[in-house]
Amino acid sequence: MEDCPRTLAEFEARFRSEQACREYLFQLRWPEGFRCPRCGAAKAWPLRSVLWQCAGCDRQVSVTAGTIFQDTHTPLTSGSGRCGG
């Protein structure tokens, strides 16, 4: 995966939508595909825009956990930070 954008202009060009940023965060967190941190299952389904639920143990996992967006309601494309933190 290529590096995260370093300037606001690069950020805005690369992440024109929330979906683009969510997909990038998903790839950063699970480059080999989803893996549940609790049970290791590879299947999950999306619940909300950044939240996935494990099919093996029902754990809910966020793509923003461990990033600057964790525990905030800041839009991913806000430009106030860099996607991926």
C-alpha positions in Angstrom: 0.0 0.0 0.0 1.4 3.4 -0.9 2.1 6.0 1.7 -0.6 8.2 3.1 -0.8 11.7 1.5 1.5 14.3 3.0 -0.2 17.5 2.1 -3.8 18.7 2.2 -3.9 18.9 -1.7 -2.7 15.2 -1.9 -5.3 14.2 0.7 -8.1 16.0 -1.0 -7.1 14.5 -4.4 -6.9 11.0 -3.1 -9.9 10.9 -0.8 -12.7 12.6 -2.6 -15.3 10.7 -0.6 -15.8 9.2 2.8 -16.0 5.8 1.1 -12.5 6.2 -0.4 -11.1 6.9 3.0 -12.9 4.0 4.6 -11.6 1.7 2.0 -8.0 3.0 2.5 -8.3 2.5 6.3 -9.7 -1.0 5.8 -6.7 -1.9 3.6 -4.3 -0.5 6.2 -5.9 -2.4 9.0 -6.4 -5.7 7.1 -4.0 -5.8 4.1 -4.7 -9.5 3.7 -8.4 -9.2 4.2 -10.5 -9.0 7.4 -9.3 -10.9 10.4 -11.2 -10.7 13.7 -8.9 -9.6 16.5 -10.8 -11.8 18.9 -11.3 -15.1 17.1 -9.3 -14.8 13.9 -12.3 -15.4 11.6 -12.0 -14.1 8.1 -15.7 -13.3 7.5 -17.4 -10.1 8.5 -20.1 -7.8 7.3 -20.5 -4.1 7.5 -22.8 -2.7 10.1 -22.2 1.1 9.6 -19.8 3.1 7.6 -16.7 2.2 9.7 -18.0 -0.7 11.7 -17.7 -4.4 10.8 -19.2 -7.4 12.6 -17.3 -10.7 12.8 -19.2 -13.7 11.5 -17.4 -16.0 13.9 -17.9 -14.3 17.3 -20.1 -11.3 16.6 -17.4 -8.8 17.7 -17.8 -5.4 16.3 -14.6 -3.9 14.9 -14.0 -0.4 13.6 -11.6 0.6 10.8 -10.9 3.8 12.6 -9.7 2.1 15.8 -6.1 3.2 16.4 -6.3 6.2 14.1 -6.8 9.9 14.7 -10.5 9.3 14.0 -11.0 6.8 16.9 -13.7 8.0 19.3 -14.5 11.1 17.3 -17.3 12.1 15.0 -15.0 14.0 12.7 -15.7 13.2 9.0 -12.9 11.1 7.5 -12.4 13.6 4.7 -12.3 16.7 6.9 -8.7 17.6 6.1 -8.1 18.3 9.8 -6.0 15.2 9.9 -4.5 12.6 7.6 -6.4 9.5 6.7 -4.8 6.6 8.5 -3.4 8.9 11.2 
